[in-house]
Amino acid sequence: MSLVQKIKEIPATPGVYLMKDSIGQVIYVGKSKRLRQRVQSYFRESSNHSNKIRKLVKHIRDLEIIETDTEFEALLLEWQLIQEIRPQYNRQMKTPEAFLYLTIRKVGKLYRLRPSTQPLRGGGGWSFGPYTSRKTVSFAIRGLKDVYRLNCSNPAINGSPCLNYSLGLCRGICLGGKAVGEYNASVEQLIALLNGESAELLEDMQREMNQLAADLDFERAAKYRNCIQSLQALLQKEDVMDFTEGNHLMLVVERLDENRVKCFVIRRTDVLFSEVYGGGNGVSEEVRHDIFARLSRELADAGPASAREVSRFEIDKAQIIYSYLRSGKCKYKMVGREDLDALDAVISDVFSEE
């Protein structure tokens, strides 16, 4: 079948597409909840296409389509295939340097904020991450320095004003005095925020942004808004990692249509089991028995769900699952050993009003 014919016959379902070159090598893996619309968009003339897309399209000679029942499964399958195949045009997801940590440690009298591809070793500082977006980490650091005027170009604190001080970008850290304490206090608020200990930093920034907007200083208000958004993105990643470190066993149900649901059993970031069931008339005894048996077996085989760190190569997959559980597209329930005698009630609760 020709490439043109394959493109015409792509189903309008969720799934993954593999684009191949003239020798059959996969050069790009993508996903969509509507495969036909997404794939066909590559081959339409558009000024919105990036140079990367235009170059990719020139090399496509074949396509492979893998349908899935849900967008969630398409996302997971895309992640898995990119890790296994490492296609040429999926560089962002396959490059180890794409993972960054925000490191904070005290050097002399001042805290230093740095993006790094490696966490700090030993004591004497903090490492937050890994994050998958260099832009998000950089924007958060830059935004914090901008709104609190922490951009000192001479942090040696030798009593001489730096260039940024004359430009209004430095609050006088280079001169010493109370500006040094104010700088460190702002960084300590950031540490408390990312550690989940206090949201005072975000609350202060929100109040200041609202006041600036009320004063019609929209340019400075926009700086606060952008910084808040960057910090919230970092916070979400921290939430993802805390959630994943718990090694939870989860029962998840998503409705596919009026008569069917899809059930998943997920441990941490691994889908242990997935199956489509008829759900139009509630949960049948057969379905209940099947899920009960699988969950019981998993609980019996698994050891205690002790926390462990999320590896840098696991974070993308963890983000997919975390976002899915909070998307409103499914219902889920954490299942532990203490639920073994009450699994029937747990299953009924998840399937209720699915």
Order of alpha helices (4+ residues) and beta strands (2+ residues): alpha-beta-beta-alpha-alpha-beta-alpha-alpha-beta-beta-beta-alpha-alpha-alpha-alpha-alpha-beta-beta-beta-alpha-alpha-beta-alpha
